[in-house]
């Protein structure tokens, strides 16, 4: 499972443009693909891609499972 860094994930539930490009073009993840996100504050979120719109990649809201 791929790990991504998004410092404000709990408020946006969207990958940054750079992270989205990596997820969608390099790793070829699609809607429903699982991924892990860290906010750099000790929180780790296990989620999946909810939708893709152009250069935007949105994930399912969830609660952190590690701190």
C-alpha beads as a LAMMPS data file, in Angstrom:
LAMMPS data file: protein, C-alpha beads

67 atoms
66 bonds

1 atom types
1 bond types

-500.0 500.0 xlo xhi
-500.0 500.0 ylo yhi
-500.0 500.0 zlo zhi

Masses

1 110.0

Atoms # bond

1 1 1 0.000 0.000 0.000
2 1 1 1.405 3.389 -1.001
3 1 1 2.121 6.047 1.631
4 1 1 1.468 9.742 0.939
5 1 1 2.171 12.924 2.920
6 1 1 -0.668 15.459 3.143
7 1 1 -0.254 17.875 6.099
8 1 1 -3.904 19.034 6.138
9 1 1 -5.601 15.764 5.185
10 1 1 -8.131 15.861 8.054
11 1 1 -9.631 19.082 6.690
12 1 1 -9.421 18.569 2.911
13 1 1 -9.528 14.819 2.127
14 1 1 -7.728 15.669 -1.111
15 1 1 -4.209 14.783 -2.223
16 1 1 -1.984 17.669 -3.260
17 1 1 -1.484 18.092 -7.009
18 1 1 1.976 16.503 -6.805
19 1 1 0.805 13.569 -4.696
20 1 1 -2.235 13.073 -6.949
21 1 1 -0.022 12.997 -10.050
22 1 1 2.193 10.364 -8.439
23 1 1 -0.771 8.258 -7.317
24 1 1 -2.651 8.441 -10.610
25 1 1 0.079 8.555 -13.266
26 1 1 3.025 6.744 -11.711
27 1 1 1.317 4.172 -9.486
28 1 1 -1.811 4.070 -11.704
29 1 1 -4.181 3.955 -8.745
30 1 1 -7.887 4.160 -9.528
31 1 1 -11.131 4.786 -7.630
32 1 1 -11.319 2.250 -4.819
33 1 1 -7.544 1.750 -4.576
34 1 1 -6.268 1.678 -1.001
35 1 1 -3.585 4.000 0.298
36 1 1 -2.131 5.321 3.522
37 1 1 -1.699 9.010 4.322
38 1 1 0.361 10.668 7.043
39 1 1 -0.074 14.264 8.168
40 1 1 3.432 14.509 9.611
41 1 1 2.028 14.873 13.140
42 1 1 2.043 11.179 13.992
43 1 1 -1.362 10.414 12.492
44 1 1 -1.686 7.674 9.898
45 1 1 -4.858 7.255 7.855
46 1 1 -5.737 4.105 5.908
47 1 1 -8.235 5.074 3.226
48 1 1 -9.120 4.656 -0.439
49 1 1 -9.600 6.881 -3.461
50 1 1 -13.176 8.169 -3.563
51 1 1 -13.090 10.154 -6.802
52 1 1 -10.801 11.563 -9.441
53 1 1 -11.493 14.845 -11.245
54 1 1 -8.766 15.991 -13.621
55 1 1 -5.676 16.679 -11.513
56 1 1 -7.635 16.276 -8.261
57 1 1 -7.769 13.079 -6.249
58 1 1 -10.185 12.830 -3.311
59 1 1 -10.061 10.128 -0.632
60 1 1 -12.686 8.658 1.675
61 1 1 -12.842 10.497 5.022
62 1 1 -11.654 8.327 7.910
63 1 1 -10.147 8.533 11.381
64 1 1 -6.441 7.997 12.074
65 1 1 -5.500 4.497 13.184
66 1 1 -2.035 5.302 14.549
67 1 1 -0.542 8.140 16.499

Bonds

1 1 1 2
2 1 2 3
3 1 3 4
4 1 4 5
5 1 5 6
6 1 6 7
7 1 7 8
8 1 8 9
9 1 9 10
10 1 10 11
11 1 11 12
12 1 12 13
13 1 13 14
14 1 14 15
15 1 15 16
16 1 16 17
17 1 17 18
18 1 18 19
19 1 19 20
20 1 20 21
21 1 21 22
22 1 22 23
23 1 23 24
24 1 24 25
25 1 25 26
26 1 26 27
27 1 27 28
28 1 28 29
29 1 29 30
30 1 30 31
31 1 31 32
32 1 32 33
33 1 33 34
34 1 34 35
35 1 35 36
36 1 36 37
37 1 37 38
38 1 38 39
39 1 39 40
40 1 40 41
41 1 41 42
42 1 42 43
43 1 43 44
44 1 44 45
45 1 45 46
46 1 46 47
47 1 47 48
48 1 48 49
49 1 49 50
50 1 50 51
51 1 51 52
52 1 52 53
53 1 53 54
54 1 54 55
55 1 55 56
56 1 56 57
57 1 57 58
58 1 58 59
59 1 59 60
60 1 60 61
61 1 61 62
62 1 62 63
63 1 63 64
64 1 64 65
65 1 65 66
66 1 66 67
